[in-house]
Amino acid sequence: MFHWDFCGLLFFTFTLFRCYNARFVVVAPNLIRTDTEENVFIQADAEVQVTIQFKDYISENVLITSYVLLNNRNKFHALAPVQLPSDNFKRDEKVKQFVYLEVQFGNQHIEKRAILVSFQSGYIFIQTDKPIYKPEQFVKIRVYATSPSFKGSDSKSVSIDIKNPDDVVVDQKSYRKPNPFGIVPVSYTIPKIGSEGKWTIHARFDRRPENNFNTTFDVKELCPP
């Protein structure tokens, strides 16, 4: 039984600007994830040195800078990789945070826009060996941690809570690093008394809502073998 939990789709902003018969194009995500490589597409009609900067939304201090030369070799367009370190931000769960993306095409044009920052560390998929169990049965759980690009990740710690039908945490486990494929094997034995109902497995990278995932299984006295 798999539980897939997505926090929305990633949209892109497209800008086409003409200046003195020159055309400039910038395509960037509307949301940028920290500590994750993202891409900014840039295009021009002629050779130009392009400076890409992400700036603090309040102070406009430069957080990261990237330089790309558009010329005949790359056919005057490029996909510039950028990675925004999470250390530059306060992880306030209740406040949305933004950065400014500023793209400067030489001295001809500057494109500037605000982009929402996401601290999503990746995705967690949770699988149990059966959807229904009896009291005292052994539950085999497999937790698969991935990066935002859905590649198995062994670089992030994973915390797992198992909750009974009364929403009480009866077992907690913490793994500093999954195996190289991002897989964490977990097991739990269901108690004999007071166990019937819907149980929840809750897995998380941290306390932020976008980094929390869960799935459920049922415990019944009479169920298929």
N, C-alpha and C positions, 0 to 999 in steps of 0.2 A: 504494500500500500504506500503510494508516494503522495507527498503533499508539496505542491508547487506554490510558492508565494512570491509574486512579483510586485515590485513597488512602482508600477507604471512603466510607460514606454519612454524611450529616449528620443526626443525630437531635435531637429536641427534648424538653425536660423540661416537663411540665405540672404545675402546682400549684394546687389548689383549697383555699382556707382559709376557714372560717367563724368569725367572732368577733362575739359579741353580735348575732346574726341578720344580720350583714353578711357579704357574700361577696366574696372577693378572688381574682383569677386572675392567675397569672404563667406565661407560656410563653416559654422561652428555649432557645437551642441548647446542647447538651451540650459543644460544641466551638466556640470562637470564634477566628476568624482575625485576625491583626494586620493593620493598615493596610487593612482591608476593612470596608465598612459592613455591619453585621449588625442584626437587629431583635429587640426584646423586646416581646412583647404583654402588655398589662396591662388589667385590667378590674375594676370595682367596682360595687356596687349604688347608690351615691350619690356626690354630688360630693365629690372629695377631691384634694388636691395630692400627687402621687407623685414621689418622689425616687429616681432610678436611679443607682447608683454601682458602679463596678468598683474593687476594692481589691487591693493586693498580697497574695499568699497568705501571706507570712511576716510582714511588718510591718503589714499591713492599712492602709498608707497609701493614700489615695484617688488613683486613676489618672485616672479621668474621671467626670464627673457630668452628669446630664441631668434636667430637670424637665418634668413633664407634668401638666396639670390635666385631670382627668376630670370632665366635666359633661354637661349635657343636650345641648350642641352636638355633642359627639362620641359621644353615646349611652353615655357612661360606659365607653368602651373606646378604646384607641389602640395603634398600632404605633410604638414609639419607636426611631428609628435611633441606633445607637451605633458608634463606631469606636475601636478600641484601638491606640494607637501602638506600633510595635515597639521604639521607642527606650527603652521602659520595662523591657526585658528583656535578659538576657544570653543570646545564642544558643548555648546548650550543646546540642550534638547528642545527647548521651547521657542527658540528664535531662529528664523530662517537667515542664512548668511549668503552674501553675494560677493562676487569679485567683478572688477572691470576687465574686459578683454579689449586691448588696444592694438590695432594692426596699422602700422605706418608703411605706406608705399613710398619710399624715398622722401622727397619733399613735395610730392604731388597730392597725396591724400592720406587722411587718418580716419580709420573706422573705429568707433568706440561703442561698446554695449555692456550692459550688466548681465551676468550669468549666475544662476543659482548654484550654490555649492552643496554637494551631497557627500556625506561621510559613510555611505554604504560600502562595507568591506567586501561584499560578495553575496553568495547565496548558500543556503544550507538545505539539502534535501534529506528527508528522514524516511526510512523504510523499516517496516517490521516484517517478520517472517510469516505472520498470519494477521487477518483483520479482527478475529475473535478468539478469546482465550477462556479457559476455565480457571477458577481459583487454584492456586498453588502451581500453576504451570509456569514454565520458563519462557520469557520473552526475549527473542533475539532482535536486536536493533542495529541498524547500520546508518550512520550519519555521514553524509558526503558534503564536504566543504569545498566551495569553488570560489574563484576570483569573479569579478564582475563580468568577465568574458567567458565564464563557464568552464574554465580550466581548473583541474584539481589543484588545491592550494594546501601546502603544508607549512605556511608561514604565519598563520593566525591561530590563536588559542580559541578553543570552543568550549562553552559551558553548557551542560545538559541537565535539565530538571525533569523529573517524572512526577506527575500529579495524579492523585486518586480522584474518584468521582466528586468528592467534596472540595476539589480545587486546593488540596493540601499537598505541599511538596513532600514526598516520602523518600526520595532519593536524589542526590545531587552528585554530579561528576564534573570534573574540569580537566581538560587536556591542553597542555601548553602547545603541542603541535600534533596534528594528525599524521598519518603515514605519508610517504611521498606522493601518494595519489589523492590525498585529501580525505581519506576514509577513516572513520572512527568506529570501531566495533564496541557495542554496549550491550549489556545483558541485565535482566532484572527478573526476580522471582515474585509472582503475585501472591500476596498473603491469602490465607484461607478465609478469614472473617472480614466482613464489611468491604468486599472488593468488587461486588457486582456494579456495573454501570460503565460510563464512558471515561476512559483515562486519557491523559494528555502528555505528550512528549514535547518539551520546549527546549529548543537549541538556540544559542545566540553567540555572536562574536563579542558584543558589548551591550550596554543598556539602551542604545538608541533604537527606536521602533523599527527603522529600516534594516537593522541587523538582527532581528528576532524572527524566528520561524517555528512552526509547530505542526504537529499532526496528532491524530487520535486513534485509539483502538478500544474495542469493547471487551468487557469481561462478563460472561454469563455462566450460570451454573450448568445449564444444558446447552451445548453447542456442538457443532459437527466435530468429529475427532481430528 
